[in-house]
Amino acid sequence: MKKVVERERNKTYYRILHLPIWIWVFFILPGNLTYDLYLHGPDRRHGIWLAVVIAVCIWRGLAGRLPGVEPRPYIRYYGEDLPNLPYRVVCYTAAWIDLLVPFSLNLIGLVLVVVTGEWLIADLYKYLYYPLALAVVIAAFLNRVPRARRTTLNEGAEKAWFYVAIWVVVPAQVAAWGAWRLGSRLDLVSPELNYLRFAVFALVTIVFTILGIRGKLPRSARFYMPEPASPPSF
């Protein structure tokens, strides 16, 4: 095993700083609300949902039932075979939905707009968001989602892959948005603007994926438990 945490207890500021992360994770979880937020700005639904999320996250945070908000670290050694706690499974499943589903829809939308010339992202969020989210939930139920598995045995690798996903998804979508803003300022119109957005999105995705696979990004170094030695055969 590899010791990764020396502290016996999490400092108060450390616990508090993790709370907004989980508020954001669950706030953007309903895809239709999030899409409307980015498209039209906040309305009454967003205020109500945000109030609910804040209240629940503070409640669970005070109980020490959010990752990083616990009174003491749950995982101190990579390779330690501990049962993964239910709140960790729920939180990381939600985080994977936030990462993978919008990224997938944006990728599909960019491919479609390049091929057809039609921007269909609203329809994709309407018809595909929740089926894809359900697919992530099913994968978690089947013990296939990193950091949401039933054991923490390979946390040293699963945590790294989680950060690789963050490094790929966030810059790619921000870069595509930046290309759209820059292209509109340069008076680019369809289809040139569509090609630019797709090219930037794809390039950033490829570059960060390669860097992540090679372990060159922060927190992307992976620790795997060595396989037990096979008994000698006679």
Residue pairs with C-beta under 8 A, 6 or more apart in sequence:
1 77
1 78
1 79
1 80
1 225
2 77
2 78
2 79
2 156
2 223
3 76
3 77
4 75
4 76
4 77
4 78
4 156
5 73
5 75
5 76
7 72
7 73
8 72
9 71
9 72
10 68
10 69
10 70
10 71
10 72
10 73
14 68
15 61
15 68
15 69
15 70
15 71
17 68
18 66
18 67
18 68
18 69
19 57
19 58
19 61
19 66
19 69
21 68
22 57
22 61
22 66
22 67
22 69
22 91
23 50
23 53
23 54
23 57
25 91
25 94
25 95
25 98
26 53
26 56
26 57
26 94
27 49
27 50
27 53
28 34
28 98
29 94
29 97
29 98
30 49
31 101
31 102
31 125
31 129
31 130
31 133
32 125
32 126
32 129
33 45
33 46
33 49
34 102
35 121
35 122
35 125
35 129
36 43
36 45
36 46
37 46
39 122
57 66
60 66
60 69
60 87
61 69
64 70
64 71
65 85
65 87
66 87
66 91
67 74
67 87
67 88
67 91
67 92
74 82
74 85
74 88
74 152
75 82
75 152
75 155
78 155
78 156
78 223
78 225
79 153
79 154
79 156
79 223
79 225
80 152
80 153
80 155
81 151
81 152
81 153
82 151
82 152
83 150
83 151
83 152
84 147
84 148
84 149
84 150
84 151
84 152
88 147
88 148
89 140
89 148
89 150
92 145
92 146
92 147
92 148
92 162
93 136
93 137
93 140
93 145
93 148
95 162
96 136
96 140
96 145
96 146
96 148
96 162
96 165
97 132
97 133
97 136
97 137
99 165
99 166
99 169
100 132
100 136
100 165
100 169
101 129
101 132
101 133
101 136
102 173
103 168
103 169
103 172
103 173
104 132
105 121
105 124
105 125
105 128
105 129
105 132
106 121
106 173
106 176
106 201
107 201
107 205
108 124
108 128
109 119
109 120
109 121
109 124
110 176
110 194
110 197
110 198
110 201
111 198
112 118
112 120
113 119
113 120
113 190
113 194
113 198
114 191
114 194
114 195
114 198
117 190
117 191
117 194
136 145
139 145
140 148
143 149
143 150
146 157
146 158
146 159
146 161
146 162
147 155
147 158
147 159
147 162
149 158
153 225
154 224
154 225
156 222
156 223
156 224
156 225
157 222
157 223
157 224
159 219
160 215
160 219
160 220
160 221
160 222
160 223
161 222
163 212
163 217
163 218
163 219
163 220
164 209
164 212
164 213
164 217
164 220
167 208
167 211
167 212
167 217
167 218
167 220
168 205
168 208
168 209
168 212
171 204
171 208
172 201
172 204
172 205
172 208
173 201
175 200
175 201
175 204
176 197
176 198
176 200
176 201
176 204
178 200
179 196
179 197
179 199
179 200
179 201
180 193
180 197
183 192
183 193
183 196
183 197
184 193
188 196
208 217
211 217
211 220
212 220
215 221
215 222
